[in-house]
Amino acid sequence: MSKFSEMAEIFESAGNPEAQAMAWIYRADMQLLRNWGTPFANYREAQELLRQAGIAEDRIELFFGRPQLIPVNRFYTTLEAAIENQEAELALRMQTNDPARQAPYFAWDTSVPAVRSPLPIDSLAAARESYEYVDLRFRITAEGDVRAVNVYASGDSGAERNARIAREAAYKLDFRPALVDGRGQPQSGLHMRFHLPSGVK
């Protein structure tokens, strides 16, 4: 977390409040993951910095208005680049008009299913046929914790075992909850397609 604090200081010295805000967001994400400090105060500080940088309020609300799986594995120095990343992930979701649908999750390996694959989104999309899927329904607390995970569909191959692995892994995931006025919002009825590499042993 000190690295993000150092980055924020560097961006502040350079007169770049937008990049400074992004560093505060990542620092807050780390605090949320570790259950340490005051992450929501840092999110509010980041929002104020974005406003100072001249970022439109509707773009700030769009970014913070939906849950985000954390940690995000790439640092974005602009809010627009971070939004583009969100949109790229959401573009892979199942075709639906349900606003609660989450971006699909690709596990890195069946031995560590709660660790997301670091591969680029487009590479994962191209390799979907090498993954089994499990569809999950769950809720997120105001602190970003996953609760009440239910399996409602899965592929045919190893369905029962995959469902158990995906359900247990989902409880270990962490989210930056949707923020309204800088405060986390609990959300229920969320959905995720959880992809596991084929060949679970």
N, C-alpha and C positions, 0 to 999 in steps of 0.2 A: 504493500500500500504506500510505503514511503516513496517508491519510484513514481507513482502517480502524483504524489504531492510535489515532488521535485519537478516533474513535467509541468504541473500547473504553475509553479513559480517561474519556470523558464518562459512559458507562454505569456504569463503576466508581464514579465520584463520585456518581452518582444512586442507587447501591445496587441496581443491576439486573444481577446476575451472569448471567442468561440472555441478555439482549441483549448483554452484554459477550462472552459465549461465541460468539454468532453473529458478532460482528465479528471475533473471532479466526479463525473458520472461513473467512470470506471473505478475510481477510488470508492465511491459509495457502493458499487456492485460488490467489491471485495469485502467491504464491511458487512454487507448483507449476507454474503456467503459464510462469513466467519462469526456472524452474530456478535459483532463488536462495534463500539462507537455509535455514532448518530448518522446512519446512512441517509435518512429522509431529510435531515437538515442539509446535507450535502447535495441531495437532489434539488432541493429548493434553491440553494446557492447557485447551482448550475443553471437552473431555469432563469434566474435573475441575470446571470452573465450572458446567457443567450439573448435575452432581451436587450441588454446593453450593446451586444454585437449587431443589433438590428435585425435579428431573425424574426420572421413573422410569427405571431402568436398561434396561428392555425397549424404551422409546422411543428412548433413546440408541443402543442396539444396532441398532434398526430403521433409524434414519437413517444411521448410519455403516456398516451392514452390506451396502450395495449400491453399486455404482459409480454415480457421478453425473457427467454431462457438465458441464464447467465452461468458461467462467464461467457462473454462474447470473445471469440478467439482472434480478433483482429482489432487494432486500435484505429479509430476513425477520428481525424482531426476536425471534421466538419459535421454538423448535424445532418445535412443533406446526404452525405455519404453513408451515415448510419441508417438513415431512413431507407436509402436504396438497398442496403443489406437486409433490412426488415422485409422490404417488398420482394426481394429475390427469394427469401425463405418462404414467404407467404404464397408466392406464385407456384410453389411445389405442393401446396395443400390439395386435398381432394376437391374436385369441383363441387362447390356448394355455395348457397347464399347465406349460410349460417355464419354470422359475424363472430361467433365464439370459437370457430375452428382455428386450431393452432397450426403453425408450420410443422411439417413432418420432422421427426427426430430419427437420425441415423446413428445407431450405436457403433462405436469403434470396433468392438470385438465382443463376442458372447461371454468372454470371461470377465469383462468389465462393462456391462451393458449400460451403466449409469454415466459412462464417459462418452461424450459425443465425438463422432468422427471429425478429424481435423481437415478432411479433404474438402476441396471447393464444392459449392452447391451444384454446379453444372456437372461435375464428375459424378457426384452421388446420384443425380437424376438419371444419368446415362446408365448407371449400374443397378438400377432398381430391380432388374430381374434376378440379381444375385442376392436379394434380401427377402426374408420372410416378413410379413407385417402383422401387427396386432393393433386394433383400434381401441383406444382408451377414452374413458370419460372421467373427469375429475374436477376438483375445485382448487382454487388457490386462496390462501389466507391473505390478509392485509400485509403480512410480512413476507409473502412470496413462497411460503411452504406449500407443498402439494398434499392434498388430503382426499379421502374418499375416492380412491381409484377403482374404477370398474372396467372390466373387459366386456365389450359388446360385439366384437367381430375379430376374426383372425383368419390367416391363410390356412390351407388344408394340411400343409406339411408340418408335423410336430406341433399342432395347434395348442394342445394342452400345456406342453412344456414351455413353448414360446410365450403363451399368455402368462404363465407364472413368472417367468424371467422378466418380462416387460412390466408387469404390475409391480413387482418388487423393486425394479430399477426406477420406476416413475416416482416412488416415494423419496428417492434420493436426489431428485432433480431440484433445482432452485430457480426461481423466477424473480425478476424485477417486476413487482406488481404494477398494474395500471395506476397512474398517479393522478389525483385530482386535488388541486390546491396544494400540491407537494406532499400529499398523504396517500399511502397505499390503500388500494380498494380491493376488498375480497371479491372474488368472482366464482360463480358456480356454472355447471353445465358446459365446461370447456372440453374440447376434444383434441386428440392427437393421434396421428398414425405413427406408431413406433416400429421402426425397421430394424431387424436383427439380421446379421450376416447369415446366409444359408449354412446348413450343416451343424446345427446345435447338437452337441454331444450329450 
